[in-house]
Structures are given as structure tokens and as C-alpha cells.
Amino acid sequence: MRILQRYSDSIKYRRPITITGLTLEGHVGGFAGVVQSVGHDVMRDKSSRYRITISTTSDLMKETGD
């Protein structure tokens, strides 16, 4: 699964990516940042298989002090 490899590379190399997905509230949005974790989301239907935790670009700037 190529998409899982992309998430894994983001975690391993701290490489920011951009994805489209649903927020916890169910709103569609675009997200950019480094993936923190990937897991199966058993509470959602089969079209939304993974739960991705991502540090946004603004979060990363706070970490580095930029």
C-alpha cells in the first residue's frame, strides 16, 4: 500500500506531507505537516480506514522555535 509507505516515510524522515481528510468533528479539510501516528479507525466506515495524527506546520515551527 503506497499511501501507508508515504505516511511511514513522513514519520521516519520527519518529512511534511499534505493530505485531505476528515476532522474528528467530521469536517473535510486539508492538512499539512509531519505524520505522528497511523492507526485503524474502527469507528468509521470502510472508506475511512485510517486515523492519522499529524503535526501541522505551525506546530512544527513552535517545536523548533522558528
N, CA, C and O atoms as a Tripos MOL2 file, in Angstrom:
@<TRIPOS>MOLECULE
protein
  264   263    66     0     0
PROTEIN
NO_CHARGES

@<TRIPOS>ATOM
      1 N           0.8320   -1.1830    0.0000 N.3       1 MET1
      2 CA          0.0000    0.0000    0.0000 C.3       1 MET1
      3 C           0.8740    1.2430    0.0000 C.2       1 MET1
      4 O           1.5420    1.5630    0.9830 O.2       1 MET1
      5 N           0.8490    1.9190   -1.1120 N.am      2 ARG2
      6 CA          1.7130    3.0680   -1.3070 C.3       2 ARG2
      7 C           1.4200    4.2110   -0.3260 C.2       2 ARG2
      8 O           2.3410    4.8800    0.1440 O.2       2 ARG2
      9 N           0.1380    4.4300   -0.0210 N.am      3 ILE3
     10 CA         -0.2190    5.5280    0.8790 C.3       3 ILE3
     11 C           0.3440    5.2930    2.2810 C.2       3 ILE3
     12 O           0.7780    6.2370    2.9410 O.2       3 ILE3
     13 N           0.3370    4.0430    2.7350 N.am      4 LEU4
     14 CA          0.9120    3.7540    4.0540 C.3       4 LEU4
     15 C           2.4150    3.9870    4.0580 C.2       4 LEU4
     16 O           2.9730    4.4220    5.0660 O.2       4 LEU4
     17 N           3.0790    3.7000    2.9350 N.am      5 GLN5
     18 CA          4.5180    3.9570    2.8280 C.3       5 GLN5
     19 C           4.7870    5.4560    2.9180 C.2       5 GLN5
     20 O           5.7640    5.8820    3.5340 O.2       5 GLN5
     21 N           3.9200    6.2480    2.3030 N.am      6 ARG6
     22 CA          4.0640    7.7040    2.3540 C.3       6 ARG6
     23 C           3.9520    8.2070    3.8030 C.2       6 ARG6
     24 O           4.7350    9.0550    4.2310 O.2       6 ARG6
     25 N           2.9820    7.6810    4.5430 N.am      7 TYR7
     26 CA          2.8360    8.0540    5.9520 C.3       7 TYR7
     27 C           4.0520    7.6190    6.7520 C.2       7 TYR7
     28 O           4.5560    8.3750    7.5820 O.2       7 TYR7
     29 N           4.5240    6.4010    6.5040 N.am      8 SER8
     30 CA          5.6800    5.8600    7.2100 C.3       8 SER8
     31 C           6.9320    6.7050    6.9470 C.2       8 SER8
     32 O           7.7040    6.9820    7.8650 O.2       8 SER8
     33 N           7.1270    7.1090    5.6960 N.am      9 ASP9
     34 CA          8.2790    7.9490    5.3530 C.3       9 ASP9
     35 C           8.2000    9.3070    6.0450 C.2       9 ASP9
     36 O           9.2210    9.8460    6.4730 O.2       9 ASP9
     37 N           6.9990    9.8570    6.1580 N.am     10 SER10
     38 CA          6.8250   11.1320    6.8480 C.3      10 SER10
     39 C           7.2440   11.0110    8.3120 C.2      10 SER10
     40 O           7.9130   11.8910    8.8530 O.2      10 SER10
     41 N           6.8420    9.9070    8.9440 N.am     11 ILE11
     42 CA          7.2220    9.6710   10.3420 C.3      11 ILE11
     43 C           8.7330    9.4760   10.4660 C.2      11 ILE11
     44 O           9.3890   10.1200   11.2860 O.2      11 ILE11
     45 N           9.2650    8.5940    9.6540 N.am     12 LYS12
     46 CA         10.6830    8.2120    9.7550 C.3      12 LYS12
     47 C          11.6290    9.3740    9.4580 C.2      12 LYS12
     48 O          12.5970    9.5950   10.1860 O.2      12 LYS12
     49 N          11.3440   10.1220    8.3760 N.am     13 TYR13
     50 CA         12.2540   11.1830    7.9390 C.3      13 TYR13
     51 C          11.7750   12.5800    8.3520 C.2      13 TYR13
     52 O          12.3860   13.5850    7.9880 O.2      13 TYR13
     53 N          10.6580   12.6340    9.1270 N.am     14 ARG14
     54 CA         10.0540   13.9100    9.5440 C.3      14 ARG14
     55 C           9.8110   14.8090    8.3440 C.2      14 ARG14
     56 O          10.0650   16.0120    8.3810 O.2      14 ARG14
     57 N           9.3110   14.1920    7.2800 N.am     15 ARG15
     58 CA          9.0350   14.8830    6.0240 C.3      15 ARG15
     59 C           7.5720   15.3280    6.0140 C.2      15 ARG15
     60 O           6.6770   14.4890    6.1190 O.2      15 ARG15
     61 N           7.3160   16.6330    5.8890 N.am     16 PRO16
     62 CA          5.9360   17.1060    5.8360 C.3      16 PRO16
     63 C           5.2190   16.6170    4.5720 C.2      16 PRO16
     64 O           5.8150   16.5260    3.4980 O.2      16 PRO16
     65 N           3.9460   16.3090    4.7230 N.am     17 ILE17
     66 CA          3.1060   15.9330    3.5930 C.3      17 ILE17
     67 C           1.8080   16.7240    3.6810 C.2      17 ILE17
     68 O           1.5080   17.3320    4.7090 O.2      17 ILE17
     69 N           1.0470   16.7110    2.6030 N.am     18 THR18
     70 CA         -0.2700   17.3380    2.5700 C.3      18 THR18
     71 C          -1.2880   16.2650    2.2640 C.2      18 THR18
     72 O          -1.1290   15.5080    1.3070 O.2      18 THR18
     73 N          -2.3420   16.1940    3.0750 N.am     19 ILE19
     74 CA         -3.4030   15.2060    2.8650 C.3      19 ILE19
     75 C          -4.7660   15.8870    2.9990 C.2      19 ILE19
     76 O          -4.8830   16.9620    3.5870 O.2      19 ILE19
     77 N          -5.7640   15.2570    2.4560 N.am     20 THR20
     78 CA         -7.1520   15.6790    2.6400 C.3      20 THR20
     79 C          -7.8300   14.6190    3.4860 C.2      20 THR20
     80 O          -7.6360   13.4240    3.2600 O.2      20 THR20
     81 N          -8.6190   15.0430    4.4530 N.am     21 GLY21
     82 CA         -9.2720   14.0690    5.3110 C.3      21 GLY21
     83 C         -10.3720   14.7010    6.1330 C.2      21 GLY21
     84 O         -10.7590   15.8470    5.9000 O.2      21 GLY21
     85 N         -10.8680   13.9550    7.0870 N.am     22 LEU22
     86 CA        -11.9240   14.4160    7.9760 C.3      22 LEU22
     87 C         -11.3490   14.7540    9.3420 C.2      22 LEU22
     88 O         -10.4680   14.0610    9.8510 O.2      22 LEU22
     89 N         -11.8600   15.8270    9.9250 N.am     23 THR23
     90 CA        -11.5070   16.1490   11.3020 C.3      23 THR23
     91 C         -12.2960   15.2200   12.2200 C.2      23 THR23
     92 O         -13.1700   14.4850   11.7600 O.2      23 THR23
     93 N         -11.9920   15.2500   13.4990 N.am     24 LEU24
     94 CA        -12.7430   14.4420   14.4610 C.3      24 LEU24
     95 C         -14.2210   14.8230   14.4760 C.2      24 LEU24
     96 O         -15.0780   14.0040   14.8080 O.2      24 LEU24
     97 N         -14.5070   16.0580   14.1180 N.am     25 GLU25
     98 CA        -15.8950   16.5310   14.0840 C.3      25 GLU25
     99 C         -16.6020   16.1530   12.7790 C.2      25 GLU25
    100 O         -17.8000   16.3970   12.6350 O.2      25 GLU25
    101 N         -15.8690   15.5580   11.8220 N.am     26 GLY26
    102 CA        -16.4700   15.1290   10.5660 C.3      26 GLY26
    103 C         -16.3930   16.1310    9.4320 C.2      26 GLY26
    104 O         -17.0270   15.9310    8.3960 O.2      26 GLY26
    105 N         -15.6320   17.2050    9.5980 N.am     27 HIS27
    106 CA        -15.4730   18.2050    8.5530 C.3      27 HIS27
    107 C         -14.3120   17.8290    7.6330 C.2      27 HIS27
    108 O         -13.2670   17.3700    8.0950 O.2      27 HIS27
    109 N         -14.5030   18.0260    6.3360 N.am     28 VAL28
    110 CA        -13.4400   17.7570    5.3650 C.3      28 VAL28
    111 C         -12.4590   18.9210    5.3860 C.2      28 VAL28
    112 O         -12.8590   20.0840    5.4460 O.2      28 VAL28
    113 N         -11.1760   18.5970    5.3360 N.am     29 GLY29
    114 CA        -10.1700   19.6490    5.3370 C.3      29 GLY29
    115 C          -8.8530   19.1690    4.7750 C.2      29 GLY29
    116 O          -8.6320   17.9690    4.6150 O.2      29 GLY29
    117 N          -7.9880   20.1050    4.4790 N.am     30 GLY30
    118 CA         -6.6340   19.8110    4.0380 C.3      30 GLY30
    119 C          -5.6920   19.9950    5.2080 C.2      30 GLY30
    120 O          -5.8570   20.9160    6.0070 O.2      30 GLY30
    121 N          -4.7140   19.1280    5.3090 N.am     31 PHE31
    122 CA         -3.7810   19.1550    6.4240 C.3      31 PHE31
    123 C          -2.3640   19.0260    5.8890 C.2      31 PHE31
    124 O          -2.1010   18.2000    5.0150 O.2      31 PHE31
    125 N          -1.4570   19.8340    6.4060 N.am     32 ALA32
    126 CA         -0.0550   19.7710    6.0050 C.3      32 ALA32
    127 C           0.7900   19.6660    7.2680 C.2      32 ALA32
    128 O           0.5850   20.4080    8.2290 O.2      32 ALA32
    129 N           1.7320   18.7460    7.2540 N.am     33 GLY33
    130 CA          2.6140   18.5860    8.3950 C.3      33 GLY33
    131 C           3.2590   17.2150    8.3940 C.2      33 GLY33
    132 O           3.2050   16.4900    7.4000 O.2      33 GLY33
    133 N           3.8660   16.8650    9.5140 N.am     34 VAL34
    134 CA          4.5530   15.5910    9.6750 C.3      34 VAL34
    135 C           3.6160   14.6100   10.3780 C.2      34 VAL34
    136 O           3.0250   14.9350   11.4080 O.2      34 VAL34
    137 N           3.4870   13.4210    9.8180 N.am     35 VAL35
    138 CA          2.6360   12.3930   10.4050 C.3      35 VAL35
    139 C           3.2520   11.9290   11.7170 C.2      35 VAL35
    140 O           4.4450   11.6340   11.7820 O.2      35 VAL35
    141 N           2.4320   11.8670   12.7610 N.am     36 GLN36
    142 CA          2.8710   11.4110   14.0730 C.3      36 GLN36
    143 C           2.5080    9.9510   14.3160 C.2      36 GLN36
    144 O           3.2740    9.2060   14.9280 O.2      36 GLN36
    145 N           1.3280    9.5440   13.8290 N.am     37 SER37
    146 CA          0.9030    8.1580   14.0190 C.3      37 SER37
    147 C          -0.1670    7.7930   12.9930 C.2      37 SER37
    148 O          -0.8680    8.6520   12.4590 O.2      37 SER37
    149 N          -0.2660    6.4950   12.7400 N.am     38 VAL38
    150 CA         -1.2670    5.9420   11.8330 C.3      38 VAL38
    151 C          -1.8870    4.7420   12.5240 C.2      38 VAL38
    152 O          -1.1710    3.8930   13.0540 O.2      38 VAL38
    153 N          -3.1960    4.6650   12.5250 N.am     39 GLY39
    154 CA         -3.8750    3.5290   13.1250 C.3      39 GLY39
    155 C          -5.1750    3.2580   12.3980 C.2      39 GLY39
    156 O          -5.6460    4.0960   11.6290 O.2      39 GLY39
    157 N          -5.7500    2.1100   12.6320 N.am     40 HIS40
    158 CA         -7.0530    1.7900   12.0550 C.3      40 HIS40
    159 C          -8.1300    2.4840   12.8620 C.2      40 HIS40
    160 O          -8.0980    2.4750   14.0930 O.2      40 HIS40
    161 N          -9.0740    3.0800   12.1770 N.am     41 ASP41
    162 CA        -10.1820    3.7580   12.8450 C.3      41 ASP41
    163 C         -11.4140    2.8750   12.7330 C.2      41 ASP41
    164 O         -12.1460    2.9430   11.7460 O.2      41 ASP41
    165 N         -11.6390    2.0550   13.7350 N.am     42 VAL42
    166 CA        -12.7400    1.0870   13.7070 C.3      42 VAL42
    167 C         -14.1010    1.7490   13.8500 C.2      42 VAL42
    168 O         -15.1230    1.1140   13.5890 O.2      42 VAL42
    169 N         -14.1350    3.0040   14.2560 N.am     43 MET43
    170 CA        -15.4100    3.7050   14.4410 C.3      43 MET43
    171 C         -15.9560    4.2860   13.1300 C.2      43 MET43
    172 O         -17.1040    4.7270   13.0830 O.2      43 MET43
    173 N         -15.1600    4.2900   12.0910 N.am     44 ARG44
    174 CA        -15.5960    4.8770   10.8130 C.3      44 ARG44
    175 C         -15.8920    3.7730    9.8090 C.2      44 ARG44
    176 O         -15.5310    2.6140   10.0100 O.2      44 ARG44
    177 N         -16.5610    4.1610    8.7150 N.am     45 ASP45
    178 CA        -16.8760    3.1780    7.6830 C.3      45 ASP45
    179 C         -15.6260    2.7750    6.8980 C.2      45 ASP45
    180 O         -14.5450    3.3140    7.1340 O.2      45 ASP45
    181 N         -15.7690    1.8460    5.9820 N.am     46 LYS46
    182 CA        -14.6170    1.2910    5.2730 C.3      46 LYS46
    183 C         -13.9090    2.3020    4.3780 C.2      46 LYS46
    184 O         -12.7410    2.1000    4.0460 O.2      46 LYS46
    185 N         -14.5780    3.3840    3.9750 N.am     47 SER47
    186 CA        -13.9150    4.3770    3.1400 C.3      47 SER47
    187 C         -12.9170    5.2270    3.9360 C.2      47 SER47
    188 O         -12.0570    5.8810    3.3450 O.2      47 SER47
    189 N         -13.0220    5.2230    5.2470 N.am     48 SER48
    190 CA        -12.1170    5.9760    6.1240 C.3      48 SER48
    191 C         -11.3860    4.9940    7.0250 C.2      48 SER48
    192 O         -11.6820    4.8970    8.2160 O.2      48 SER48
    193 N         -10.4530    4.2810    6.4700 N.am     49 ARG49
    194 CA         -9.8270    3.1760    7.1880 C.3      49 ARG49
    195 C          -8.8010    3.5860    8.2260 C.2      49 ARG49
    196 O          -8.6120    2.8810    9.2180 O.2      49 ARG49
    197 N          -8.1330    4.7190    8.0160 N.am     50 TYR50
    198 CA         -7.0090    5.0610    8.8790 C.3      50 TYR50
    199 C          -7.2550    6.3380    9.6540 C.2      50 TYR50
    200 O          -7.9010    7.2720    9.1770 O.2      50 TYR50
    201 N          -6.7270    6.3500   10.8480 N.am     51 ARG51
    202 CA         -6.7620    7.5580   11.6680 C.3      51 ARG51
    203 C          -5.3330    8.0850   11.7150 C.2      51 ARG51
    204 O          -4.4320    7.4240   12.2330 O.2      51 ARG51
    205 N          -5.1410    9.2580   11.1790 N.am     52 ILE52
    206 CA         -3.8130    9.8570   11.0540 C.3      52 ILE52
    207 C          -3.7010   11.0010   12.0490 C.2      52 ILE52
    208 O          -4.5790   11.8620   12.1120 O.2      52 ILE52
    209 N          -2.6370   11.0120   12.8170 N.am     53 THR53
    210 CA         -2.3340   12.1470   13.6820 C.3      53 THR53
    211 C          -1.1800   12.8830   13.0280 C.2      53 THR53
    212 O          -0.1450   12.2890   12.7250 O.2      53 THR53
    213 N          -1.3620   14.1760   12.8130 N.am     54 ILE54
    214 CA         -0.3660   14.9470   12.0730 C.3      54 ILE54
    215 C          -0.0330   16.2180   12.8430 C.2      54 ILE54
    216 O          -0.9250   16.8750   13.3790 O.2      54 ILE54
    217 N           1.2540   16.5630   12.8970 N.am     55 SER55
    218 CA          1.6750   17.8440   13.4610 C.3      55 SER55
    219 C           1.6380   18.8430   12.3280 C.2      55 SER55
    220 O           2.3090   18.6620   11.3110 O.2      55 SER55
    221 N           0.8590   19.8980   12.4970 N.am     56 THR56
    222 CA          0.7520   20.8830   11.4330 C.3      56 THR56
    223 C           2.0290   21.7000   11.3460 C.2      56 THR56
    224 O           2.8620   21.6700   12.2520 O.2      56 THR56
    225 N           2.1730   22.4240   10.2570 N.am     57 THR57
    226 CA          3.3670   23.2280   10.0460 C.3      57 THR57
    227 C           3.5450   24.2300   11.1780 C.2      57 THR57
    228 O           4.6730   24.4670   11.6120 O.2      57 THR57
    229 N           2.4690   24.8190   11.6630 N.am     58 SER58
    230 CA          2.5930   25.7810   12.7760 C.3      58 SER58
    231 C           3.0630   25.0960   14.0510 C.2      58 SER58
    232 O           3.8120   25.6840   14.8310 O.2      58 SER58
    233 N           2.6210   23.8290   14.2730 N.am     59 ASP59
    234 CA          3.1060   23.0710   15.4310 C.3      59 ASP59
    235 C           4.5990   22.8290   15.3340 C.2      59 ASP59
    236 O           5.3160   22.9210   16.3300 O.2      59 ASP59
    237 N           5.0700   22.5190   14.1290 N.am     60 LEU60
    238 CA          6.4940   22.2450   13.9410 C.3      60 LEU60
    239 C           7.3220   23.5070   14.1740 C.2      60 LEU60
    240 O           8.4280   23.4280   14.7090 O.2      60 LEU60
    241 N           6.8040   24.6630   13.7820 N.am     61 MET61
    242 CA          7.5330   25.9110   13.9940 C.3      61 MET61
    243 C           7.6610   26.1950   15.4830 C.2      61 MET61
    244 O           8.6860   26.7180   15.9230 O.2      61 MET61
    245 N           6.6370   25.8610   16.2690 N.am     62 LYS62
    246 CA          6.7100   26.0480   17.7200 C.3      62 LYS62
    247 C           7.7670   25.1450   18.3360 C.2      62 LYS62
    248 O           8.4700   25.5490   19.2630 O.2      62 LYS62
    249 N           7.8820   23.9100   17.8180 N.am     63 GLU63
    250 CA          8.8680   22.9530   18.3380 C.3      63 GLU63
    251 C          10.2890   23.4410   18.1110 C.2      63 GLU63
    252 O          11.1440   23.3070   18.9870 O.2      63 GLU63
    253 N          10.5450   24.0130   16.9270 N.am     64 THR64
    254 CA         11.9000   24.4200   16.5780 C.3      64 THR64
    255 C          12.2190   25.8420   16.9960 C.2      64 THR64
    256 O          13.3750   26.2610   16.9480 O.2      64 THR64
    257 N          11.1840   26.5980   17.4140 N.am     65 GLY65
    258 CA         11.3910   27.9650   17.8360 C.3      65 GLY65
    259 C          11.4910   28.9470   16.7000 C.2      65 GLY65
    260 O          11.9750   30.0620   16.8980 O.2      65 GLY65
    261 N          11.0420   28.5660   15.4930 N.am     66 ASP66
    262 CA         11.0650   29.4680   14.3350 C.3      66 ASP66
    263 C           9.9040   30.4270   14.3490 C.2      66 ASP66
    264 O           9.7750   31.2530   13.4460 O.2      66 ASP66
@<TRIPOS>BOND
     1     1     2 1
     2     2     3 1
     3     3     4 2
     4     3     5 am
     5     5     6 1
     6     6     7 1
     7     7     8 2
     8     7     9 am
     9     9    10 1
    10    10    11 1
    11    11    12 2
    12    11    13 am
    13    13    14 1
    14    14    15 1
    15    15    16 2
    16    15    17 am
    17    17    18 1
    18    18    19 1
    19    19    20 2
    20    19    21 am
    21    21    22 1
    22    22    23 1
    23    23    24 2
    24    23    25 am
    25    25    26 1
    26    26    27 1
    27    27    28 2
    28    27    29 am
    29    29    30 1
    30    30    31 1
    31    31    32 2
    32    31    33 am
    33    33    34 1
    34    34    35 1
    35    35    36 2
    36    35    37 am
    37    37    38 1
    38    38    39 1
    39    39    40 2
    40    39    41 am
    41    41    42 1
    42    42    43 1
    43    43    44 2
    44    43    45 am
    45    45    46 1
    46    46    47 1
    47    47    48 2
    48    47    49 am
    49    49    50 1
    50    50    51 1
    51    51    52 2
    52    51    53 am
    53    53    54 1
    54    54    55 1
    55    55    56 2
    56    55    57 am
    57    57    58 1
    58    58    59 1
    59    59    60 2
    60    59    61 am
    61    61    62 1
    62    62    63 1
    63    63    64 2
    64    63    65 am
    65    65    66 1
    66    66    67 1
    67    67    68 2
    68    67    69 am
    69    69    70 1
    70    70    71 1
    71    71    72 2
    72    71    73 am
    73    73    74 1
    74    74    75 1
    75    75    76 2
    76    75    77 am
    77    77    78 1
    78    78    79 1
    79    79    80 2
    80    79    81 am
    81    81    82 1
    82    82    83 1
    83    83    84 2
    84    83    85 am
    85    85    86 1
    86    86    87 1
    87    87    88 2
    88    87    89 am
    89    89    90 1
    90    90    91 1
    91    91    92 2
    92    91    93 am
    93    93    94 1
    94    94    95 1
    95    95    96 2
    96    95    97 am
    97    97    98 1
    98    98    99 1
    99    99   100 2
   100    99   101 am
   101   101   102 1
   102   102   103 1
   103   103   104 2
   104   103   105 am
   105   105   106 1
   106   106   107 1
   107   107   108 2
   108   107   109 am
   109   109   110 1
   110   110   111 1
   111   111   112 2
   112   111   113 am
   113   113   114 1
   114   114   115 1
   115   115   116 2
   116   115   117 am
   117   117   118 1
   118   118   119 1
   119   119   120 2
   120   119   121 am
   121   121   122 1
   122   122   123 1
   123   123   124 2
   124   123   125 am
   125   125   126 1
   126   126   127 1
   127   127   128 2
   128   127   129 am
   129   129   130 1
   130   130   131 1
   131   131   132 2
   132   131   133 am
   133   133   134 1
   134   134   135 1
   135   135   136 2
   136   135   137 am
   137   137   138 1
   138   138   139 1
   139   139   140 2
   140   139   141 am
   141   141   142 1
   142   142   143 1
   143   143   144 2
   144   143   145 am
   145   145   146 1
   146   146   147 1
   147   147   148 2
   148   147   149 am
   149   149   150 1
   150   150   151 1
   151   151   152 2
   152   151   153 am
   153   153   154 1
   154   154   155 1
   155   155   156 2
   156   155   157 am
   157   157   158 1
   158   158   159 1
   159   159   160 2
   160   159   161 am
   161   161   162 1
   162   162   163 1
   163   163   164 2
   164   163   165 am
   165   165   166 1
   166   166   167 1
   167   167   168 2
   168   167   169 am
   169   169   170 1
   170   170   171 1
   171   171   172 2
   172   171   173 am
   173   173   174 1
   174   174   175 1
   175   175   176 2
   176   175   177 am
   177   177   178 1
   178   178   179 1
   179   179   180 2
   180   179   181 am
   181   181   182 1
   182   182   183 1
   183   183   184 2
   184   183   185 am
   185   185   186 1
   186   186   187 1
   187   187   188 2
   188   187   189 am
   189   189   190 1
   190   190   191 1
   191   191   192 2
   192   191   193 am
   193   193   194 1
   194   194   195 1
   195   195   196 2
   196   195   197 am
   197   197   198 1
   198   198   199 1
   199   199   200 2
   200   199   201 am
   201   201   202 1
   202   202   203 1
   203   203   204 2
   204   203   205 am
   205   205   206 1
   206   206   207 1
   207   207   208 2
   208   207   209 am
   209   209   210 1
   210   210   211 1
   211   211   212 2
   212   211   213 am
   213   213   214 1
   214   214   215 1
   215   215   216 2
   216   215   217 am
   217   217   218 1
   218   218   219 1
   219   219   220 2
   220   219   221 am
   221   221   222 1
   222   222   223 1
   223   223   224 2
   224   223   225 am
   225   225   226 1
   226   226   227 1
   227   227   228 2
   228   227   229 am
   229   229   230 1
   230   230   231 1
   231   231   232 2
   232   231   233 am
   233   233   234 1
   234   234   235 1
   235   235   236 2
   236   235   237 am
   237   237   238 1
   238   238   239 1
   239   239   240 2
   240   239   241 am
   241   241   242 1
   242   242   243 1
   243   243   244 2
   244   243   245 am
   245   245   246 1
   246   246   247 1
   247   247   248 2
   248   247   249 am
   249   249   250 1
   250   250   251 1
   251   251   252 2
   252   251   253 am
   253   253   254 1
   254   254   255 1
   255   255   256 2
   256   255   257 am
   257   257   258 1
   258   258   259 1
   259   259   260 2
   260   259   261 am
   261   261   262 1
   262   262   263 1
   263   263   264 2
@<TRIPOS>SUBSTRUCTURE
     1 MET1         2 RESIDUE 1 A MET
     2 ARG2         6 RESIDUE 1 A ARG
     3 ILE3        10 RESIDUE 1 A ILE
     4 LEU4        14 RESIDUE 1 A LEU
     5 GLN5        18 RESIDUE 1 A GLN
     6 ARG6        22 RESIDUE 1 A ARG
     7 TYR7        26 RESIDUE 1 A TYR
     8 SER8        30 RESIDUE 1 A SER
     9 ASP9        34 RESIDUE 1 A ASP
    10 SER10       38 RESIDUE 1 A SER
    11 ILE11       42 RESIDUE 1 A ILE
    12 LYS12       46 RESIDUE 1 A LYS
    13 TYR13       50 RESIDUE 1 A TYR
    14 ARG14       54 RESIDUE 1 A ARG
    15 ARG15       58 RESIDUE 1 A ARG
    16 PRO16       62 RESIDUE 1 A PRO
    17 ILE17       66 RESIDUE 1 A ILE
    18 THR18       70 RESIDUE 1 A THR
    19 ILE19       74 RESIDUE 1 A ILE
    20 THR20       78 RESIDUE 1 A THR
    21 GLY21       82 RESIDUE 1 A GLY
    22 LEU22       86 RESIDUE 1 A LEU
    23 THR23       90 RESIDUE 1 A THR
    24 LEU24       94 RESIDUE 1 A LEU
    25 GLU25       98 RESIDUE 1 A GLU
    26 GLY26      102 RESIDUE 1 A GLY
    27 HIS27      106 RESIDUE 1 A HIS
    28 VAL28      110 RESIDUE 1 A VAL
    29 GLY29      114 RESIDUE 1 A GLY
    30 GLY30      118 RESIDUE 1 A GLY
    31 PHE31      122 RESIDUE 1 A PHE
    32 ALA32      126 RESIDUE 1 A ALA
    33 GLY33      130 RESIDUE 1 A GLY
    34 VAL34      134 RESIDUE 1 A VAL
    35 VAL35      138 RESIDUE 1 A VAL
    36 GLN36      142 RESIDUE 1 A GLN
    37 SER37      146 RESIDUE 1 A SER
    38 VAL38      150 RESIDUE 1 A VAL
    39 GLY39      154 RESIDUE 1 A GLY
    40 HIS40      158 RESIDUE 1 A HIS
    41 ASP41      162 RESIDUE 1 A ASP
    42 VAL42      166 RESIDUE 1 A VAL
    43 MET43      170 RESIDUE 1 A MET
    44 ARG44      174 RESIDUE 1 A ARG
    45 ASP45      178 RESIDUE 1 A ASP
    46 LYS46      182 RESIDUE 1 A LYS
    47 SER47      186 RESIDUE 1 A SER
    48 SER48      190 RESIDUE 1 A SER
    49 ARG49      194 RESIDUE 1 A ARG
    50 TYR50      198 RESIDUE 1 A TYR
    51 ARG51      202 RESIDUE 1 A ARG
    52 ILE52      206 RESIDUE 1 A ILE
    53 THR53      210 RESIDUE 1 A THR
    54 ILE54      214 RESIDUE 1 A ILE
    55 SER55      218 RESIDUE 1 A SER
    56 THR56      222 RESIDUE 1 A THR
    57 THR57      226 RESIDUE 1 A THR
    58 SER58      230 RESIDUE 1 A SER
    59 ASP59      234 RESIDUE 1 A ASP
    60 LEU60      238 RESIDUE 1 A LEU
    61 MET61      242 RESIDUE 1 A MET
    62 LYS62      246 RESIDUE 1 A LYS
    63 GLU63      250 RESIDUE 1 A GLU
    64 THR64      254 RESIDUE 1 A THR
    65 GLY65      258 RESIDUE 1 A GLY
    66 ASP66      262 RESIDUE 1 A ASP
